[in-house]
Structures are given as structure tokens and as C-alpha cells.
Amino acid sequence: MIIDAWAQHPTLRHAADPMFESLRRWTRTPVPTEELPVATTVALMDRGGVDKSLISAWYAPGRAMISNDEVAAFVAAAPGRLVGVGSADISRPMAAVAEIRRCVAELGFRAIRILPWLWDVPPTDRRFYPVYAACCDLDVPFCTQIGHTGPLMSSEVGRPIYLDRVALDFPELKIVAGHIGYPWTDEAIAVATKHENVFIDTSAYTVRRYPPALVEFMAGHGRGKVLFGTNYPMITPQKALEGLEALPLDDEARALFLGGNARRVFRL
């Protein structure tokens, strides 16, 4: 089984948001003008051999780029293939906690994702701590981004070392840190090695772009720590997996990376 730990089925609001203009320059993709059908996302999963994708809501200051209810509707349109990941507005802590509880109890989501760069604060900021407590109470992973940002926002808040403090304060919290942490990948590996419940996902990077240190970690003592991700629609599953056969992974390490670790962490 292959599980994509980080994807979005984008709304038009999300896909056309001006903050992604820098990414569109890199990928040479035009600003979309129509909503993407759920069937298209599922077809691209099929083409890449992906069985399940965790698709996330996106909440930024003052706006829901992809709302939790929209994610729930996408999941309902592809039962068994799409898995919901919720989000919340951390500027209103009690409302955020209530929304996280709704995501898990009513919408059936399996994780919560909030991106520090959208809020221009590190994950040690006090506004995140009610979110962490709620995730621990509900026993769902907290997903976030580490590493530099493609959009023209501060990258410093994505330093993986910030998660060291979070994991010390919340050792029960499962943390899935996406985008491998580049250019601080060694820092990400150190934090994931130190803390039992800290994991890395490879979203936003194709197999051929994985840093050698990450590949060595995946093949060795970190084989239970790294999850496959795409950051679809930025990268399709098929494109993300090109060159997989060249990775020096034994059968166990490959199976854990592609799906086993995600099944365990997200309880799929």
C-alpha cells in the first residue's frame, strides 16, 4: 500500500491565491480558472499507484483557503481513497480547539495540520499550545511544515529545531513534519532521532531530490520515521515516485516508507 501523507485537493481560492505566484513561476503553471474535480485527483493517484491520500484544510489569517467542511465533502466524494486532515485559525485559541474537536469527532479527520509560515510565528508560539493539547487529548497527530517556504514568506519559522521544544513539552504528541526540512535536513533528522513521536514526510520533493542524509536515515535507524508525501497538486504522485527503484532501501524500509509508517502514525 502507498499512502500520500501530505496532499491537498485544492479549492479555486487556494489554487489561485496570490501567495503561490512564486511557485507558479517555478512550475510554469498558469493561474487556474476552474475548480478541480475530485475524480481528477483520484485518477492521478491511480496513475502513481497511490492507494490513499491525506488531504488537508488550509487556514490562513483572515481566510479559509480550503475549509474543513470542503475537505469533508472531498473525502465523501472518494470514500476509502481520501482521508481528511483538519486545520484551524490559531488567532482564536478556544474557537480553534472547538473546531479541532469537531474535525475529529464529527468529520472523522485523522490529523490536524497548521503551517507556521502562514502565521509568521514558529511552532513554539503560545497560540499553538492549545492545538497541541487538543491533539493529545484526541490522540491525533499534529502535522506541520519544516524547511524553507516556496511562497515569499519567512522560512526561519520552519527551522526543525523548534519542534525539539514542542516535543519536550508534549512527549505524547505525534508530530509529522513535512517537506523534509531542507536546508536544515540534518537538524530534522536529529530531532526525529531524539524524539519517539517526531516523524518526517517527504512532501514537496521528488525521490531524485532527497538529500543523501535523509536516504541514509530512511535505510537505517530512521526506517520507521519517514513517510512518503507529494504536496499534490504541486507534484503528482507519479512524478514524486520517479526513481524510487534507485533508492538503496531493503524491502522492509521501502514498505515502511511508502505506507507502513503512515498507517501506524495516522491509524489507517
Secondary structure, DSSP 8 states (H G I E B T S, - for coil): --EEEEE----HHHHT-GGGHHHHHHHT-----S---HHHHHHHHHHHT--EEEEE-EEETTEEEE-HHHHHHHHHHSTTTEEEEE---TTSHHHHHHHHHHHHHTT---EEE--HHHHTS-TTSGGGHHHHHHHHHHT--EEEE-S--SSSS-SGGG-TTHHHHHHHH-TT--EEEESTTTT-HHHHHHHHHH-TTEEEE-TT--GGG--HHHHHHHHTTTTTTEE----BTSS-HHHHHTTGGGS---HHHHHIIIIIHHHHHHT-
